[in-house]
Each structure stands twice: as structure tokens, then as C-alpha cells.
Amino acid sequence: MKITFLGAAREVGRSAILVESEGEKILLDCGIKMKKNEEFPLIENSEIKKLTKVVLSHAHLDHSGYLPALYAAGYEGKVYMTKPTRDLIQLLLADALKIQKEWSPYNKSDIDALLKNIEILEYNQLSKDKKIRFQNAGHILGSAMTEIFLEGRKLLYTGDINLRSSRLLNGCKTGVEADFLIIESTYGGKGDVHIPTKEATNEFISKINEVQKEGGKILIPTFAIGRGQEILFTLENHLKSGVMEKTPIFLDGMVKKALKIYRHNAIYLKKEVQRRILAGDDDPFKSEFYKFPKTKSKKEVFQSKKAIILATSGMMTGGPVMKYLEKLAGDEKNMLIIVGYQSEGSIGRKLLEGEKKLKYKDKIIDVKMRVWNSPFSAHSDHKELVQFARSMKNLKKAFIVHGEEERLFDLAEDIKSKNTEVFIPHLKESFEV
């Protein structure tokens, strides 16, 4: 079996891993690197045509964003994914194309070709040729760890994982048996410690209450899927119970459309969420607190005495969130709350690092509003990733990807054992296993 790392090697983004064996050429994920000038997986068109299968772990663009380009380059095979992932990528890829326009590596007909060639696999269901199986990854709706069966051996690719259960999803299971592991390291650094969910929630709510007492507005940049829904449900729960003052939650960007997809895929959510949807009058997807700005100027948001705003994009690389930032950044009573990973060079990362004069398009934004990094995460932390790897049975080799360099080495140090060799691949590096 040969494994080649075409992206997400010593970096976060453009996940793409090629597995070759027994006449198969299987591509695991095919994403883009989310930054000002997007970067794509290092795969040649001539290689794309030779692929036999493609597997998608989940819908986020750093894992899925280059998939239609495979069809533009002549790929004609299947892409395996879960049903919720299919529903979500329809939304995300169409939006990405709208933003990229003339410099996109694919067009609408390539998205259509992808959608026609999707093969749905449920969790724990083997593909017809018995070579692929998905397990719940706990990261976002429909996210999957991928088991690949070749040469009588098994490779496990985690994609992005979360061991903890969240408000909406059950966490991924540990103790998986596999010969080889490819594991993410977004928060693999020794300093990456996620506090317990209850503690994180209390901190988040008290921070919002504090800002509101001072008469400020709260802006939360969010990914269309994943964190957005979790944060929304946390807010809805506390508004309903009276722990927070009654406040409109304005949703802008793709969060609204993604909510519908979550609701239509309720069977993949936790039983408690399913029960609330069926109850009808307690449906968390149809809360009285959710408002949707109707004007281009967003005046109803800015004129509202109180406001919590959830808007895309999560790393502030564009989208409606930037309109709100421009308007709210100049008032120190307001607060920007970061709830997800911010890649190097992104506006979100710059704000976290304390930048006060932001260059955006042809403008300079003076940042006086407070910036707070919330302790929520849809990824596992260092301790949980180590726990996951060490719980595996018969593991011989582990490859660590999808992380900044220091974090990769921290994780490698704590995963390796006398029975398990650990590697931190470079881009384009291949391994025979």
C-alpha cells in the first residue's frame, strides 16, 4: 500500500491523500486552503484521470472545496460520502463558485457532474466492493472517519474528529482497530487544552451578559456549518430559560440555509434534538429569537437596541460578517467572539493576535471593539487526540496531518510507542506501508 500526501501536510487546509493498492487509486478528501489566494491540492490532471474512487470525510471546504475540479480535469468515477455531507456540499460549493467567479478552477457543470456521481454510504455500512466504511467522526453533521480495507489490512483516516459529544452530535468512538492511522492535529499542541463543555458554555454566556449590560452588540463570525448551529442552540437554550436577557439573534449568510439541512437530517443528530423537533412547539430550529436581516444595509440590526449577530464566514475571509465588522469595530462596547479555528494570515487570526488596524479590500478598519477567543471547539484537543491514537488496537504506523508544525510534533511525541511508528509527512511525500 502506498500513501501520498497531496495537501494538509505540515499545514491546515487542502486535505488530499492518495492511497494506492491492488489496482485502486483512492483519494481521501480534496479541499482548498482557506486564505486570500486559495491553494489547491498538488495533484496533476494526468493523475486525476487515473483515480478509481474519491472519499469525502465531511463538507467543510478545506476538505471538499476542490472536488468539482476533479471532474473538470476528467475524473468520471464515484465520490463516497454520507447523505448529510451531500446536502451540505451542494450549498457550500455553489456559494464558493459565486464568490470565486472568474478565477474558479471549476464551473457549475462540474458541480453537477460531482452531484450525479455521489455514492451515499451510511455509518457502519460497507461499500459494495467491501473496501470503504464510515464511522461517526463527531465533528459536524455527517462527518465521518474512513476505514479503507486493502491487502487484508486496514487504514483509518480520521478526517476532523471530536471525541466529545456536543449539543447536537455524539462524539466519535475510540478503541478502533487498524494497522495504519492518518490523524488530524488542528489542536494537537501540548498547550491545546479544551475546558469541559459546561465550563465553556458558562464562560460564553457570562461574557455575552457582560457586554449586553454595557450596551454593546456581539458579533460572532461563524462557519455555515458546525460551530454556527452549536452556538445557536446554546444561545437559544439560555434565552429560553431566562439565563440571558431576551435578545434577537440575527443570522446572516448561509447559516439560515444550513439550519434547514440540519433539520432535514435530524436522524443524524442526538436523540434529544430529534425529540424536540417531533414535539413541534419546542423545535430548536424554529426559535422566536432567530431573525433574518431583510435589507442590504442591515439597518434593522444596527438600529436594534440589543443584538447578537452570527454571520459567515468563520475565518472572516469575506461574506456578510465583514459588513458588520466595519460598522461595529469602532465602538469598544461591542465584542467580537471567535468560536472556531483561525488559519494563519486570516483576518480572524490577525484580530486574535491583537491587530488594531485591519486592511480589508481598499479600506482600513480601526478596531476598538473587544476581541475574545471563546473556548468552544468542534475538534479534539491534544489529550483527546493522544487518547484516540493510544486506544487503537494493533496500530503499526501513524501519520499526523492537518496541523501547524509545532502542534504536529507535539502530537507525534505523545503518540509514538514501541509498537507504533509515527510520521509527519511533507507535501508530496509518499510512504510504502
C-alpha positions as CSV (number, residue, x, y, z in Angstrom):
1,M,0.0,0.0,0.0
2,K,1.3,3.4,-1.0
3,I,0.2,6.6,0.7
4,T,1.0,10.1,-0.8
5,F,0.2,13.4,0.9
6,L,-1.0,15.9,-1.6
7,G,-2.3,18.5,0.9
8,A,-2.7,19.2,4.6
9,A,0.9,18.0,5.2
10,R,2.6,20.4,7.7
11,E,-0.3,22.8,7.1
12,V,-4.0,23.2,7.7
13,G,-6.2,23.1,4.6
14,R,-6.4,21.5,1.1
15,S,-6.7,18.0,2.6
16,A,-5.9,15.4,-0.1
17,I,-4.4,12.0,0.5
18,L,-3.8,9.4,-2.2
19,V,-3.9,5.7,-1.3
20,E,-2.8,3.2,-3.9
21,S,-3.0,-0.6,-3.8
22,E,-4.5,-3.6,-5.6
23,G,-5.1,-1.5,-8.7
24,E,-7.0,1.1,-6.7
25,K,-6.1,4.8,-6.6
26,I,-8.3,6.2,-3.8
27,L,-8.3,9.9,-3.0
28,L,-9.2,10.8,0.6
29,D,-10.7,14.4,0.6
30,C,-9.9,17.1,-1.9
31,G,-10.1,20.5,-0.3
32,I,-8.8,24.1,-0.7
33,K,-6.6,26.1,1.6
34,M,-8.7,28.9,3.1
35,K,-6.8,32.1,2.6
36,K,-6.8,35.2,0.5
37,N,-5.3,33.4,-2.5
38,E,-6.6,29.9,-2.3
39,E,-4.2,27.0,-2.7
40,F,-5.2,23.6,-4.1
41,P,-4.0,20.0,-3.7
42,L,-0.8,19.1,-5.5
43,I,-2.4,16.6,-7.9
44,E,-1.7,16.7,-11.7
45,N,-4.6,16.4,-14.2
46,S,-3.0,13.2,-15.6
47,E,-3.2,11.6,-12.1
48,I,-6.8,12.8,-11.6
49,K,-7.9,10.8,-14.6
50,K,-6.4,7.6,-13.1
51,L,-8.3,7.9,-9.8
52,T,-10.6,4.9,-9.2
53,K,-12.5,6.3,-6.2
54,V,-12.8,9.5,-4.1
55,V,-13.9,9.7,-0.5
56,L,-15.1,12.8,1.3
57,S,-14.9,12.9,5.2
58,H,-17.1,16.0,5.6
59,A,-18.4,19.1,4.0
60,H,-16.0,21.9,5.1
61,L,-14.3,23.5,2.1
62,D,-10.8,22.7,3.4
63,H,-11.8,19.1,2.7
64,S,-14.3,19.4,-0.1
65,G,-13.6,22.6,-2.0
66,Y,-11.6,21.2,-4.9
67,L,-13.9,18.2,-5.6
68,P,-15.7,19.7,-8.7
69,A,-12.2,20.5,-10.2
70,L,-11.6,16.7,-10.4
71,Y,-14.5,16.4,-12.9
72,A,-13.2,19.5,-14.8
73,A,-9.9,17.6,-15.2
74,G,-11.6,14.4,-16.5
75,Y,-12.4,12.3,-13.4
76,E,-15.5,10.2,-14.1
77,G,-15.7,8.0,-11.0
78,K,-17.7,8.0,-7.8
79,V,-17.3,10.1,-4.6
80,Y,-18.3,8.4,-1.4
81,M,-19.9,10.4,1.4
82,T,-22.7,10.4,3.9
83,K,-26.2,11.8,3.0
84,P,-25.9,15.0,5.2
85,T,-22.5,15.7,3.6
86,R,-24.0,15.6,0.2
87,D,-26.8,18.0,1.2
88,L,-24.2,20.4,2.7
89,I,-21.7,20.5,-0.1
90,Q,-24.5,21.4,-2.6
91,L,-24.9,24.6,-0.5
92,L,-21.2,25.3,0.1
93,L,-19.8,24.6,-3.3
94,A,-22.5,26.7,-5.1
95,D,-21.7,29.6,-2.7
96,A,-17.9,29.1,-3.2
97,L,-18.4,29.3,-7.0
98,K,-20.4,32.5,-6.6
99,I,-17.6,34.1,-4.7
100,Q,-14.7,32.8,-6.8
101,K,-16.4,33.6,-10.2
102,E,-13.9,34.1,-13.0
103,W,-10.9,32.5,-11.2
104,S,-12.6,29.4,-10.0
105,P,-11.0,26.1,-11.0
106,Y,-14.4,24.7,-11.9
107,N,-17.9,25.8,-13.1
108,K,-21.5,24.8,-12.4
109,S,-21.5,21.9,-14.8
110,D,-18.5,20.4,-12.8
111,I,-20.6,20.7,-9.6
112,D,-23.5,19.0,-11.4
113,A,-21.1,16.2,-12.5
114,L,-20.0,15.7,-8.9
115,L,-23.5,15.6,-7.6
116,K,-24.5,13.0,-10.2
117,N,-21.6,10.7,-9.2
118,I,-22.1,10.7,-5.4
119,E,-22.4,7.3,-3.7
120,I,-24.1,7.6,-0.3
121,L,-22.7,5.4,2.5
122,E,-24.3,5.3,5.9
123,Y,-22.2,4.9,9.1
124,N,-21.1,1.3,9.6
125,Q,-22.2,0.4,6.0
126,L,-19.5,-1.3,3.8
127,S,-19.3,-0.2,0.2
128,K,-20.4,-2.8,-2.4
129,D,-16.7,-3.8,-3.1
130,K,-16.1,-4.0,0.7
131,K,-13.2,-1.6,0.6
132,I,-14.7,1.5,2.3
133,R,-16.7,2.0,5.6
134,F,-17.6,5.2,7.5
135,Q,-17.7,5.7,11.3
136,N,-19.2,8.8,13.0
137,A,-16.4,11.5,13.5
138,G,-18.4,13.8,15.8
139,H,-17.1,16.9,14.1
140,I,-20.1,18.3,12.2
141,L,-23.3,16.9,10.8
142,G,-22.5,13.9,8.5
143,S,-18.7,14.0,9.3
144,A,-17.1,10.6,9.0
145,M,-13.9,8.7,9.8
146,T,-13.0,6.5,6.8
147,E,-11.9,2.9,7.1
148,I,-10.1,1.6,4.0
149,F,-9.7,-2.2,3.6
150,L,-6.9,-3.3,1.2
151,E,-4.4,-6.2,1.0
152,G,-6.1,-7.7,4.1
153,R,-5.1,-4.7,6.1
154,K,-6.9,-1.6,7.4
155,L,-6.2,2.1,7.1
156,L,-8.2,4.6,9.3
157,Y,-8.4,8.2,8.2
158,T,-9.9,10.4,10.9
159,G,-10.7,13.5,8.8
160,D,-11.6,16.0,11.5
161,I,-12.7,14.4,14.8
162,N,-14.3,15.3,18.1
163,L,-14.3,12.8,20.9
164,R,-16.8,14.9,23.0
165,S,-20.5,14.9,22.5
166,S,-21.9,18.4,21.7
167,R,-25.4,19.8,22.0
168,L,-26.3,18.3,18.6
169,L,-23.9,15.4,17.9
170,N,-22.5,12.3,19.6
171,G,-18.7,12.2,19.8
172,C,-16.6,9.7,17.9
173,K,-15.8,6.3,19.4
174,T,-12.3,5.2,20.5
175,G,-10.7,1.8,20.5
176,V,-10.8,1.3,16.7
177,E,-8.7,-1.5,15.3
178,A,-6.5,-0.6,12.3
179,D,-2.9,-1.2,11.0
180,F,-2.4,2.4,9.8
181,L,-3.7,5.7,11.0
182,I,-3.9,9.2,9.4
183,I,-4.9,11.6,12.2
184,E,-5.6,15.3,12.3
185,S,-3.8,17.7,14.6
186,T,-5.7,21.1,14.4
187,Y,-5.4,21.3,18.2
188,G,-2.6,18.8,18.7
189,G,-0.3,21.1,20.6
190,K,0.5,20.4,24.2
191,G,-0.9,23.8,25.0
192,D,-4.2,23.0,23.4
193,V,-6.5,22.1,26.3
194,H,-10.2,22.4,25.8
195,I,-12.1,23.1,29.0
196,P,-15.2,21.0,29.9
197,T,-18.2,21.9,27.7
198,K,-20.3,23.1,30.7
199,E,-17.5,25.4,31.8
200,A,-17.0,26.7,28.2
201,T,-20.8,27.4,28.0
202,N,-20.9,29.3,31.3
203,E,-17.9,31.4,30.3
204,F,-19.5,32.2,26.9
205,I,-22.9,33.2,28.3
206,S,-21.4,35.3,31.1
207,K,-19.3,37.1,28.5
208,I,-22.4,37.9,26.4
209,N,-24.3,39.1,29.5
210,E,-21.4,41.4,30.5
211,V,-21.3,43.0,27.0
212,Q,-25.1,43.5,27.0
213,K,-25.1,45.2,30.4
214,E,-22.7,47.7,29.0
215,G,-25.0,48.3,26.0
216,G,-22.7,46.6,23.4
217,K,-23.5,44.3,20.5
218,I,-22.0,40.9,19.9
219,L,-20.6,39.8,16.6
220,I,-19.8,36.1,16.1
221,P,-18.1,35.1,12.8
222,T,-19.2,31.5,12.1
223,F,-18.8,28.8,9.5
224,A,-22.1,28.0,7.8
225,I,-22.0,24.5,9.2
226,G,-20.8,23.1,12.5
227,R,-20.0,25.8,15.1
228,G,-22.8,28.0,13.9
229,Q,-25.5,25.5,14.8
230,E,-23.9,24.6,18.1
231,I,-23.6,28.3,19.2
232,L,-27.1,29.0,18.1
233,F,-28.6,26.1,20.1
234,T,-26.5,27.2,23.2
235,L,-27.9,30.8,22.9
236,E,-31.5,29.6,22.2
237,N,-31.4,27.3,25.3
238,H,-30.2,30.1,27.6
239,L,-32.5,32.7,26.2
240,K,-35.5,30.4,26.7
241,S,-34.5,29.5,30.2
242,G,-34.1,33.2,31.2
243,V,-30.4,33.0,32.0
244,M,-29.9,35.6,29.3
245,E,-32.0,38.8,28.7
246,K,-34.3,38.5,25.7
247,T,-32.2,39.4,22.7
248,P,-32.7,38.9,18.9
249,I,-30.2,36.6,17.3
250,F,-29.6,37.9,13.7
251,L,-28.5,35.2,11.3
252,D,-26.7,36.3,8.1
253,G,-25.1,34.4,5.3
254,M,-25.5,30.6,4.7
255,V,-26.3,29.8,8.4
256,K,-30.1,30.0,7.6
257,K,-29.9,27.6,4.7
258,A,-27.7,25.2,6.6
259,L,-30.2,25.2,9.5
260,K,-32.8,23.7,7.1
261,I,-30.3,21.0,6.1
262,Y,-29.6,20.1,9.7
263,R,-33.4,19.9,10.4
264,H,-34.0,17.6,7.3
265,N,-31.2,15.3,8.6
266,A,-32.4,15.2,12.2
267,I,-31.9,11.4,12.2
268,Y,-28.1,12.0,12.4
269,L,-28.5,14.3,15.4
270,K,-28.7,13.3,19.1
271,K,-32.0,11.7,20.3
272,E,-32.8,14.7,22.5
273,V,-32.7,17.1,19.5
274,Q,-34.9,14.7,17.4
275,R,-37.4,14.6,20.3
276,R,-37.6,18.4,20.4
277,I,-38.2,18.6,16.6
278,L,-41.0,16.0,16.8
279,A,-42.6,17.8,19.8
280,G,-43.4,20.7,17.3
281,D,-43.8,23.5,19.8
282,D,-40.2,23.0,21.1
283,D,-38.4,22.9,17.7
284,P,-34.9,24.4,18.3
285,F,-34.6,25.1,14.6
286,K,-37.6,27.5,14.6
287,S,-37.0,29.7,17.6
288,E,-38.8,33.0,18.2
289,F,-35.3,34.6,18.8
290,Y,-33.9,34.0,15.3
291,K,-34.2,37.0,13.0
292,F,-33.0,37.3,9.4
293,P,-31.9,40.8,8.1
294,K,-34.0,41.8,5.1
295,T,-32.3,45.0,4.0
296,K,-28.9,45.2,2.2
297,S,-27.8,48.0,4.7
298,K,-28.6,45.7,7.7
299,K,-30.2,48.7,9.3
300,E,-32.6,46.7,11.4
301,V,-29.6,45.0,13.1
302,F,-27.8,48.3,13.8
303,Q,-30.9,50.0,15.0
304,S,-31.8,47.2,17.4
305,K,-31.1,48.1,21.0
306,K,-29.6,44.7,21.6
307,A,-28.2,42.3,19.0
308,I,-26.2,39.0,18.8
309,I,-25.1,38.5,15.2
310,L,-24.0,35.2,13.7
311,A,-22.6,35.7,10.2
312,T,-20.4,33.9,7.7
313,S,-17.5,33.5,7.0
314,G,-15.9,31.8,10.0
315,M,-12.4,33.0,9.3
316,M,-13.6,36.4,8.1
317,T,-12.1,35.9,4.6
318,G,-15.2,37.6,3.3
319,G,-19.0,37.3,3.5
320,P,-21.6,39.4,5.4
321,V,-19.6,39.3,8.6
322,M,-17.2,41.9,7.2
323,K,-20.1,44.5,6.8
324,Y,-20.9,44.0,10.5
325,L,-17.2,44.3,11.5
326,E,-16.8,47.6,9.6
327,K,-19.8,49.0,11.3
328,L,-19.2,47.7,14.9
329,A,-15.4,47.7,15.1
330,G,-15.2,51.3,16.1
331,D,-17.1,51.0,19.4
332,E,-15.3,49.5,22.4
333,K,-18.6,48.5,24.0
334,N,-19.1,45.9,21.2
335,M,-17.4,42.5,21.2
336,L,-16.2,40.1,18.5
337,I,-16.3,36.5,19.7
338,I,-14.2,34.0,17.8
339,V,-15.6,30.4,18.0
340,G,-13.6,28.4,15.6
341,Y,-10.1,27.7,14.3
342,Q,-8.5,30.7,12.5
343,S,-5.8,29.9,9.9
344,E,-2.5,31.8,9.7
345,G,-2.9,35.0,7.8
346,S,-6.7,35.2,8.1
347,I,-8.4,38.3,9.4
348,G,-9.7,36.3,12.3
349,R,-6.2,35.2,13.3
350,K,-4.9,38.8,12.9
351,L,-7.6,40.1,15.3
352,L,-6.8,37.4,17.8
353,E,-3.2,38.4,17.6
354,G,-4.2,42.0,18.6
355,E,-4.1,43.8,15.3
356,K,-5.9,47.1,15.6
357,K,-5.7,48.5,12.1
358,L,-7.1,46.0,9.6
359,K,-6.6,46.3,5.9
360,Y,-9.7,44.9,4.1
361,K,-10.1,45.4,0.3
362,D,-9.2,49.1,-0.1
363,K,-10.2,50.2,3.4
364,I,-8.5,50.4,6.8
365,I,-10.8,49.2,9.7
366,D,-9.9,50.7,13.1
367,V,-10.6,48.1,15.7
368,K,-11.7,49.3,19.1
369,M,-14.2,46.6,19.9
370,R,-13.1,43.9,22.2
371,V,-12.0,40.5,20.7
372,W,-12.5,37.3,22.7
373,N,-11.5,33.8,21.8
374,S,-14.2,31.5,23.1
375,P,-13.3,28.1,24.4
376,F,-15.7,26.2,22.1
377,S,-14.3,23.7,19.6
378,A,-15.5,21.1,17.1
379,H,-12.1,19.4,17.2
380,S,-10.4,17.2,19.8
381,D,-7.6,18.7,21.9
382,H,-4.1,17.3,22.4
383,K,-5.1,15.0,25.3
384,E,-8.1,13.6,23.4
385,L,-6.1,13.0,20.1
386,V,-3.5,11.1,22.1
387,Q,-6.2,9.1,23.9
388,F,-7.8,8.3,20.5
389,A,-4.5,7.1,18.9
390,R,-3.4,5.2,22.0
391,S,-6.7,3.4,22.3
392,M,-6.3,1.9,18.9
393,K,-5.7,-1.8,18.6
394,N,-2.8,-3.3,16.5
395,L,-1.6,0.1,15.3
396,K,1.7,-0.1,13.4
397,K,2.1,3.3,11.8
398,A,0.5,6.7,12.4
399,F,0.7,9.8,10.1
400,I,-0.1,13.2,11.5
401,V,-1.6,15.8,9.2
402,H,-3.8,18.9,9.2
403,G,-1.9,21.0,11.8
404,E,0.6,23.7,12.2
405,E,4.2,22.4,12.5
406,E,4.7,22.8,16.3
407,R,1.4,21.1,17.0
408,L,2.2,18.1,14.7
409,F,5.5,17.5,16.5
410,D,3.8,17.8,20.0
411,L,1.2,15.2,19.0
412,A,3.8,12.9,17.4
413,E,5.9,12.8,20.6
414,D,3.0,11.6,22.7
415,I,1.5,9.1,20.2
416,K,4.7,7.1,19.4
417,S,5.3,3.9,21.3
418,K,7.5,0.8,20.9
419,N,4.8,-0.7,18.7
420,T,3.8,2.4,16.7
421,E,6.0,4.4,14.3
422,V,4.9,8.0,13.8
423,F,5.5,10.1,10.7
424,I,4.9,13.8,10.0
425,P,4.7,13.9,6.2
426,H,5.9,16.7,3.9
427,L,3.8,17.7,0.9
428,K,4.1,15.3,-2.0
429,E,5.9,12.7,0.3
430,S,5.0,9.0,-0.3
431,F,5.2,6.1,2.1
432,E,5.1,2.4,1.3
433,V,3.4,0.5,4.1
